[in-house]
Amino acid sequence: MRDLSHPIADGMMVYPGDPGVHLAPALELERDGAEVTALELGSHTGTHVDAPSHTVAGGRTMADVALEELVGEALVVHLDGAVDDSETYGLDRLGELPERLPPIVVIDTGWWRWFGTERALRHPSLARDAAQELVDRGMRVLAVDTLSPDPTDAAGTTSFPVHEVVLGGDGLIVENLANLGDLPSRVRIGFFPMRLGGDGAPVRAVAFAEPPLVE
């Protein structure tokens, strides 16, 4: 079993404009008899899932998302060749895909290694037409190792073409995956969200495979 999540830590990187992450002692063992940490964070902190209502008016919230949608066989796509800063990649970079995809598609750009650094903002992004093709072939959950499948800049962005395709089609998006480098192309994956009822939630992402992971 492999953890595909970034740890939640005080002051960690968030999407530009999102609430910051603050963790502080609320109770202390010596003083209060127990340790309790106060948490302040947004619903899209760290490795997390976007519900349709994140960008779609009237879309489903996390209260409407069944766990069964977030657990199952996944196709893991490792991008062919070197990936450039802020590159938009299309279907050709995803290699040969089956005509019918499993419900979960994971895209490894290698950018999870830069999470927490300024370079993370210059992550590659998926082309809208490629996202539409993935949906047309059966994908219901798009999972990426970047801040977003759409481009990000330091001021954030108001253009979300991939979100429009996936969330607009009542699918789900998982962002900020980690540790994807040597996952096999087919693996069972689970995304386990906090039980929040809104537009998204942090998840514990897990690949159910024992190392070494081989094709």
Buried (B, 14 or more C-beta within 10 A) or exposed (E): EBEBBBEBEEEBBBBEEBEEBEBEEEEEEEEEEEEEEEEEBBBBBBBBBBBBBBBBEEBBBBEEBEEEBBBBEBBBBBBEEEBEEEBBBEBEBBEEBEEEBBBBBBBBBBBBBBBEEEEBBBBBBBBBEBBBBBBEBBBBBBBBBBBBBBBBEEEEBEEBBBBBBBBBBBBBBBBBBBBBEEBBEEBBBBBBBBEBEEBBBBBBBBBEBEEEBEE
